[in-house]
Amino acid sequence: MKPIQNIPRDISWLSFNERVLQEASDPTVPLAERIKFLAIHSSNLEEFFRVRVAALKRMVLLKGKKANFYFEQQPEAILERIQTIVLRQQSEFNSIWQGIVDQMSAQQVYLKDALSLSARQKTFVRNYFDQEVASSVIPLLIEDLPALPYLRDKSLYLGVVMHKKLDPMDHKLALIEIPSDIHGRFLRLPSKASETHIILLEDVIRFNLPFIFSFFDYDQFEAYIFNVTKDAEFDIDNDLSSTLVQKIKKGLKNRRKGKAVRFGYDKQMHSGLLQFLIKNLHLSQKDNIIPGEKIHNFRDFTELPGLLPFKSTRNQPPFTHPDVFGKRRVTDVVLKKDILLSLPYHSYVTVIDLLREAAMDPDVETIELTAYRLASNSKIINALINAVRNGKQVTVMIELRARFNEQANLEWKERLEEEGVKTLIGIPDKKVHAKLCVIKKRVHNKLISYGFIATGNLNEKTAKIYGDFYLLTSNQAIMSDISKIFRYLASAELKDESILLKCKHLIIAPTNMREHFITCIDQEIEAAKAGKKSGITLKLNSLSDDVLIQKLYEAAYAGVPVRMIVRSICSANTHFKKFKKNMFAISIVDEYLEHARVFIFHHGGKHATYISSADWMVRNLQHRLEVAVKIQNPTLKKRLRDILEIQLSDNVKARILDSSLENKYIHSSEKQKEVRSQMEIYHYLKEQADKALVRPVEPDDQSRTIES
């Protein structure tokens, strides 16, 4: 079978962000949630430009030269498509936002600007600026400076044009950074009891421009919002005299100097100011210069719903997993049977309790754990510090190169080391993305292990909104493999990969994960060709690895039903005429972020089932340490199949993924029941929990066995 051309990953990603925009435009979504989806779309796009567009621009510059990243075909053409799509989405975004503003007004919620304040509000804004904001505002007269000052890529700026009413030609240009990181982006204004009036911080500053620039003899002020997005990638150089920590710190400083990759501005901006900024930012017409409305940096709008009188009522409270409900210790249950937590439906407290118990258990000797993105006030870290204080040996592999978490993870490293935790900081040229924990305790003079493998970060904040799975287990074969991984991470500088090859029960990238799943797909192809039942069901965040995609094409062409649930990037051309009847892909964007990775192969009716931290992308399979674990317990395997079947039957929030990138919804017919999968999964798990709590729980010895 000849190779089939895939959808470029970056174009597919923009299609995903379009699905986020669809949620913001959906009138059935609560208004507060629609605002959040606009904020998510904006934040996603900012990161996309900082990382992917920046990478594509460097590919163009480095064409024909050696580079340390995977080259896309025709990066120039992809950049042109990106610009076209982004401008179209920007127009849709503006239209959606205006509709939301109108709906807020209908509910007596008003966003005020500097020109629409009442006399009482003017006094309030003037006093607020004097007492709270003035000391944080540093105006710069940019025409008088030898070069444009450093502009931060997460900041919002006001470009100010000052002139005199009687002499318009006498003007000056100034720049003010909006200090929203200090004061927040929104201020609630005094108003009638039945109304809510809110002003943005930039409008507070706009109103006060005559006072800010009172030293000058100008009486006319124009002010326009703009922001700059910069290349956020930094290279880890090969200087052997520097430690990884030093290189990360250097990289963070160099990130400040990143080239501008996007310039967003108020389309009404004064032409002289606009040309001045474009010239001094060294931008050209080939760069992403994007005109917009008055408001920018919508990622801050996650704060706005907190000020609104109407709230979202969609969240269902998480509930305790039935296996640990009412039990004194999570540890006692895990030592007897495997537990599969399904977040955010099950409570994350179970994971925290497992570590808290280990910290206090006098029989526990060691705790080893990987950390990628931690919560800002991490209860996980608190439990580990308490463990050290109680005499345990604690090792944490903290990935310093987790993008945009580098600074936070450096700070966590220092804190952990101060408390006596042994910290590991990764592998040369590879990120540690696996989510692992192994706890060892001595019972009757025998050392036994227990812990967990997860699909998502050890982060109690995101655990409330990310859909993930945690396998809590004391399966000694699995724990033995996790221990080997930690021995590898703690090995000498060059790392001895032969240690990983000794792992028999975990599937590990980069050593054998891609090859293992190719073998699994080949088995399904052989079954289909022999006229036997076959099938592949995948749940992923992203699918862009060409080797595995081509193998999935081969499977579908051979008659294997390939069904996929892909949240974000899906580069597979699922509607290719030779096999489209056997390949089906959907994406679900709803209240919770679908983050889990699950791979199910029919395997002659045995349903080989895996959960993993890894997407099927080149970066996960070749440039990260990732782990997949085969689920052994028949009950847990069925639960995972049931959950994926519910998602595949979604006809409310599921969109079809195909080469048209139209994101068409799958709608129920008149005779069909509406299935909104996230709600159905909640009810499915809750019903299981309720049933389990009214019958005796039997120990599950099957979780102790390992399939060959």
Residue pairs with C-beta under 8 A, 6 or more apart in sequence:
1 550
1 553
1 554
1 557
3 546
3 550
4 550
4 553
4 573
4 576
5 573
6 544
6 546
6 549
6 571
6 572
6 573
7 570
7 571
7 572
7 573
7 659
7 661
8 72
8 73
8 78
8 81
8 571
9 72
9 542
9 544
9 569
9 571
9 617
10 48
10 52
10 53
10 56
10 72
10 78
10 82
11 78
11 81
11 82
11 85
11 661
12 544
12 568
12 569
12 570
12 571
12 661
13 48
13 52
13 568
13 569
14 48
14 82
14 85
14 86
14 89
15 661
15 663
16 567
16 568
16 569
16 587
16 589
17 41
17 44
17 45
17 48
17 89
18 89
18 661
18 663
19 587
19 589
19 655
19 663
20 37
20 40
20 41
20 44
20 589
21 37
21 38
21 41
21 89
21 92
21 93
21 96
22 589
22 655
22 663
23 29
23 33
23 34
23 37
23 589
23 590
24 34
24 35
24 37
24 38
24 41
24 93
24 96
24 100
25 34
25 92
25 96
25 99
26 34
29 37
30 310
30 311
30 312
30 313
30 314
31 100
31 103
31 104
31 107
31 308
31 310
32 305
32 308
32 310
32 311
32 312
33 305
33 312
33 314
33 591
34 96
34 100
35 100
35 301
35 304
35 305
36 301
36 302
36 305
38 93
38 96
38 97
38 100
38 298
38 301
39 298
39 299
39 300
39 301
39 302
39 304
40 299
40 302
41 89
41 93
41 298
42 93
42 297
42 298
42 299
42 301
43 298
43 299
45 86
45 89
46 154
46 229
46 299
47 232
47 404
49 229
49 261
49 262
49 288
50 153
50 229
50 230
50 231
50 232
50 233
50 258
50 261
51 232
51 233
51 403
53 79
53 82
53 261
53 262
53 288
54 230
54 231
54 232
54 233
54 258
54 259
54 261
55 69
55 233
56 72
56 75
56 78
56 79
56 82
57 75
57 79
57 231
57 259
57 261
58 67
58 69
58 231
58 233
59 67
59 69
59 71
59 72
59 75
60 75
60 76
60 79
63 75
68 235
70 618
70 619
72 78
79 286
82 288
83 288
86 288
86 290
87 290
90 290
90 292
93 298
94 292
94 293
97 293
97 295
97 298
101 111
104 110
104 111
104 308
107 309
107 310
108 194
108 195
108 196
109 195
109 196
109 198
109 308
109 309
109 310
110 191
110 195
110 196
110 197
110 198
111 198
111 199
111 200
112 121
112 189
112 197
112 198
112 199
112 203
113 199
113 200
113 203
113 206
113 294
114 203
114 204
114 206
114 207
117 125
117 189
117 199
117 207
120 190
121 189
121 190
121 191
121 197
121 199
122 207
124 189
124 190
125 187
125 189
125 199
125 204
125 207
125 208
126 207
126 208
126 211
128 187
128 204
129 204
129 205
129 207
129 208
129 211
132 183
133 179
133 183
133 201
133 204
133 205
133 208
134 208
134 212
136 179
136 182
136 183
137 176
137 179
137 205
137 212
138 176
138 177
139 160
139 174
139 175
139 176
139 212
139 213
140 149
140 174
140 175
140 176
141 172
141 173
141 174
142 148
142 149
142 173
142 174
142 175
142 276
142 280
143 172
143 173
143 276
147 280
148 277
148 280
148 281
149 175
150 256
151 157
151 228
151 260
151 281
152 177
152 256
153 227
153 228
153 229
153 230
153 232
153 258
153 260
155 177
155 178
155 181
155 227
156 177
156 178
156 180
156 202
156 225
156 226
156 227
156 296
156 297
157 175
157 176
157 177
157 178
157 225
157 226
157 227
157 228
158 175
158 176
158 178
158 202
158 205
158 206
158 223
158 224
158 225
159 173
159 174
159 175
159 223
159 224
159 225
159 226
159 265
159 269
159 270
159 273
159 277
160 173
160 174
160 175
160 176
160 209
160 213
160 221
160 222
160 223
161 171
161 172
161 173
161 221
161 222
161 223
161 224
161 270
161 272
161 273
162 171
162 172
162 173
162 174
162 209
162 213
162 216
162 218
162 220
162 221
163 169
163 170
163 171
163 172
163 218
163 220
164 170
164 171
164 217
164 218
164 219
164 220
165 219
165 220
168 220
171 218
171 272
172 216
172 218
173 272
173 273
173 276
174 213
176 205
176 212
178 185
178 201
178 202
178 205
179 201
180 201
180 297
180 300
183 201
184 201
184 303
185 200
185 201
185 297
185 300
185 301
185 303
185 304
186 198
186 199
186 200
186 201
186 303
186 304
186 307
187 198
187 199
187 200
187 201
187 204
188 196
188 197
188 198
188 307
189 197
189 198
189 199
190 197
191 197
196 307
196 308
196 309
198 304
198 307
200 295
202 223
202 225
205 212
205 223
206 221
206 223
209 221
209 223
210 219
210 221
213 221
222 270
224 265
224 266
224 268
224 269
224 270
224 273
225 265
225 266
225 294
225 295
225 296
226 263
226 264
226 265
226 266
226 269
226 277
226 296
227 263
227 264
227 265
227 296
227 297
228 260
228 262
228 263
228 264
228 281
229 260
229 261
229 262
229 263
229 264
230 255
230 258
230 259
230 260
230 261
231 258
231 259
231 261
232 255
232 258
232 403
232 404
233 258
234 251
234 252
234 254
234 255
234 258
235 251
236 244
236 247
236 248
236 251
236 401
237 247
237 250
239 247
242 250
244 400
244 425
244 426
245 400
245 410
245 413
245 425
248 400
248 401
248 406
248 410
249 410
251 406
252 406
252 407
259 282
260 281
260 282
260 283
260 287
261 287
261 288
262 287
262 288
262 289
262 290
263 277
263 278
263 281
263 283
263 287
263 288
263 289
263 290
264 290
264 291
264 292
264 296
265 274
265 277
265 289
265 290
265 291
265 292
265 296
266 291
266 292
266 293
266 294
266 296
267 291
267 292
267 293
268 294
278 289
283 289
305 311
305 312
314 591
315 591
316 345
316 679
316 682
318 343
318 344
318 345
318 346
318 347
318 348
318 464
319 345
319 346
319 347
319 686
319 689
320 346
320 347
320 349
320 350
320 689
321 339
321 341
321 346
321 347
321 350
321 689
322 688
322 689
322 690
322 692
322 693
322 697
323 333
323 337
323 339
323 692
323 697
324 330
324 333
324 339
324 350
324 353
325 689
325 693
326 693
327 333
329 357
330 350
330 353
330 354
330 357
330 472
331 354
331 357
331 358
331 361
331 450
333 339
334 354
334 450
334 472
334 473
334 474
335 448
335 450
335 474
336 474
336 699
336 700
337 633
337 699
337 700
337 703
338 471
338 472
338 473
338 475
338 632
338 633
338 636
338 700
338 703
339 350
339 470
339 471
339 472
339 473
340 469
340 470
340 471
340 472
340 631
340 633
340 636
340 639
340 640
341 348
341 350
341 351
341 469
341 470
341 472
342 467
342 468
342 469
342 639
342 643
342 681
342 685
343 456
343 463
343 466
343 467
343 468
343 469
343 470
344 463
344 464
344 465
344 466
344 467
344 592
345 681
345 682
345 685
345 686
346 685
348 460
348 463
348 464
350 472
351 380
351 452
351 458
351 463
351 470
351 472
352 379
352 380
352 383
352 460
354 439
354 452
354 472
355 367
355 369
355 380
355 383
355 384
355 387
355 437
355 439
356 383
356 386
358 364
358 367
358 383
358 387
358 392
358 439
358 441
359 367
359 383
359 384
359 386
359 387
359 390
359 392
360 386
360 390
361 441
363 441
363 442
363 443
364 387
364 392
364 439
364 440
364 441
365 392
365 393
365 440
365 441
365 442
365 447
366 392
366 393
366 394
366 395
366 438
366 439
366 440
367 384
367 387
367 392
367 393
367 394
367 395
367 437
367 438
367 439
367 440
368 394
368 395
368 396
368 397
368 436
368 437
368 438
368 439
368 482
368 483
368 486
369 380
369 384
369 394
369 395
369 396
369 397
369 436
369 437
369 438
369 458
370 396
370 397
370 398
370 399
370 432
370 434
370 435
370 436
370 437
370 458
371 380
371 381
371 396
371 397
371 398
371 399
371 409
371 412
371 458
372 399
372 402
372 405
372 432
372 433
372 435
372 457
372 458
373 402
373 405
373 457
373 459
373 462
374 380
374 381
374 405
374 408
374 409
374 412
374 457
374 458
374 459
375 459
375 460
375 461
375 462
376 408
376 461
378 412
378 458
378 459
378 460
379 460
380 458
380 459
380 460
381 412
381 415
381 416
384 394
384 396
384 416
384 421
385 416
385 419
385 421
387 394
388 394
388 419
388 420
388 421
389 419
393 422
394 420
394 421
394 422
395 421
395 422
395 423
395 424
395 486
395 490
396 416
396 421
396 422
396 423
396 424
397 423
397 424
397 425
397 426
397 432
397 486
397 489
398 409
398 412
398 413
398 416
398 423
398 424
398 425
399 409
399 425
399 426
399 431
399 432
399 433
400 406
400 409
400 410
400 413
400 425
400 426
401 426
401 431
402 409
402 431
413 423
413 425
416 423
417 423
424 489
424 490
426 432
426 489
427 489
427 495
427 625
428 493
428 494
428 495
429 623
430 510
430 623
430 624
430 625
431 623
431 624
431 625
432 489
432 624
432 625
433 613
433 614
433 620
433 624
433 625
433 626
434 453
434 485
434 613
434 625
434 626
434 627
435 452
435 453
435 454
435 455
435 456
435 457
435 458
435 613
435 627
436 451
436 452
436 453
436 454
436 482
436 485
436 486
436 627
437 451
437 452
437 458
437 482
438 449
438 450
438 451
438 479
438 482
438 483
438 486
439 449
439 450
439 451
440 447
440 448
440 449
440 483
441 447
441 448
441 450
442 448
448 474
448 476
449 474
449 476
449 479
449 480
449 482
449 483
450 472
450 473
450 474
450 479
451 472
451 473
451 474
451 479
451 482
452 470
452 471
452 472
452 473
453 470
453 471
453 473
453 478
453 482
453 506
453 611
453 627
453 629
454 468
454 469
454 470
454 471
454 613
455 468
455 469
455 470
455 595
455 596
455 597
455 598
455 611
455 612
455 613
456 462
456 463
456 466
456 468
456 469
456 470
456 595
456 596
456 613
457 466
462 593
465 591
465 592
465 593
466 592
466 593
466 595
467 592
467 593
467 594
467 595
467 596
467 678
468 595
468 596
469 596
469 598
469 611
469 640
471 611
471 629
471 631
471 636
473 479
473 703
475 505
475 632
475 703
475 704
475 706
477 504
477 505
477 706
478 505
478 506
478 629
478 706
480 505
481 503
481 504
481 505
481 506
482 506
484 499
484 500
484 502
484 503
485 499
485 500
485 503
485 506
485 508
485 625
485 627
487 499
488 495
488 496
488 497
488 499
488 500
489 495
489 625
491 499
497 511
500 508
500 511
501 511
501 512
505 629
505 630
505 706
506 627
506 628
506 629
507 513
507 516
507 517
507 610
507 612
507 627
507 628
507 629
507 630
508 625
508 626
508 627
508 628
509 614
509 620
509 621
509 622
509 624
509 625
509 626
509 627
510 621
510 622
510 623
510 624
510 625
510 626
513 614
513 621
513 626
513 628
514 545
514 547
514 548
514 621
514 622
516 628
517 548
517 599
517 616
518 547
518 548
518 551
520 536
520 599
520 601
520 603
520 608
521 536
521 548
521 551
521 552
521 554
521 555
521 560
521 601
522 551
523 601
523 603
524 534
524 535
524 536
524 555
524 560
524 601
524 602
524 603
525 534
525 554
525 555
525 558
525 560
527 533
527 534
527 560
527 602
527 604
528 534
528 555
528 558
528 559
528 560
529 558
529 559
532 604
533 602
533 604
533 605
534 555
534 559
534 560
534 561
534 602
535 560
535 561
535 562
535 563
535 600
535 601
535 602
536 552
536 555
536 560
536 561
536 562
536 563
536 599
536 600
536 601
536 602
537 563
537 564
537 598
537 599
537 600
537 641
537 644
537 648
538 562
538 563
538 564
538 565
538 566
538 598
538 599
538 600
538 616
539 564
539 565
539 566
539 594
539 596
539 597
539 598
539 599
539 644
539 647
540 564
540 565
540 566
540 567
540 597
540 615
540 616
541 566
541 567
541 568
541 569
541 594
541 595
541 597
541 615
542 566
542 567
542 568
542 569
542 570
542 615
542 616
542 617
543 549
543 564
543 566
543 569
543 570
543 571
543 572
543 615
543 616
543 617
544 569
544 570
544 571
544 616
544 617
544 618
545 616
545 617
545 618
545 620
545 621
546 571
546 618
548 616
548 621
549 571
549 572
549 616
552 562
552 572
552 583
553 572
553 573
553 576
553 579
553 583
555 562
555 582
556 562
556 579
556 580
556 582
556 583
557 578
557 579
557 582
559 582
560 582
561 582
561 584
562 582
562 583
562 584
563 584
563 585
563 648
564 570
564 572
564 574
564 583
564 584
564 585
564 586
564 657
565 585
565 586
565 587
565 588
565 594
565 644
565 647
565 648
566 585
566 586
566 587
566 657
567 587
567 588
567 589
567 593
567 594
567 595
568 587
569 617
570 585
570 587
570 657
572 583
572 585
572 657
573 659
574 580
574 583
574 584
574 585
574 657
574 658
574 659
575 583
575 658
575 659
575 660
576 583
576 659
584 648
585 656
585 657
585 658
586 647
586 648
586 650
586 654
586 655
586 656
586 657
586 666
587 654
587 655
587 657
587 663
588 594
588 647
588 650
588 653
588 654
588 655
588 677
588 678
589 653
589 655
590 653
590 676
590 677
590 678
591 678
592 678
596 611
597 611
597 612
597 613
597 614
597 615
597 628
598 609
598 610
598 611
598 612
598 640
598 644
599 609
599 610
599 612
599 628
600 607
600 608
600 609
600 610
600 640
600 641
600 644
601 607
601 608
601 609
606 707
607 637
607 641
608 630
609 630
609 631
609 637
609 640
609 641
610 628
610 629
610 630
610 631
611 628
611 629
611 631
611 640
612 626
612 627
612 628
612 629
613 626
613 627
613 628
614 620
614 621
614 624
614 626
614 627
614 628
620 626
630 707
631 637
631 640
632 702
632 703
632 705
632 706
632 707
633 700
633 702
633 703
634 702
635 700
636 703
639 688
642 684
643 681
643 684
646 675
646 677
646 680
646 681
646 684
647 654
647 677
647 681
649 675
649 677
650 666
650 675
650 676
650 677
650 680
651 666
651 667
651 668
651 672
651 674
651 675
652 665
652 668
652 674
652 675
652 676
652 677
653 665
653 676
653 677
653 678
654 665
654 666
654 677
655 663
655 664
655 665
655 666
656 662
656 663
656 664
656 665
656 666
668 674
668 675
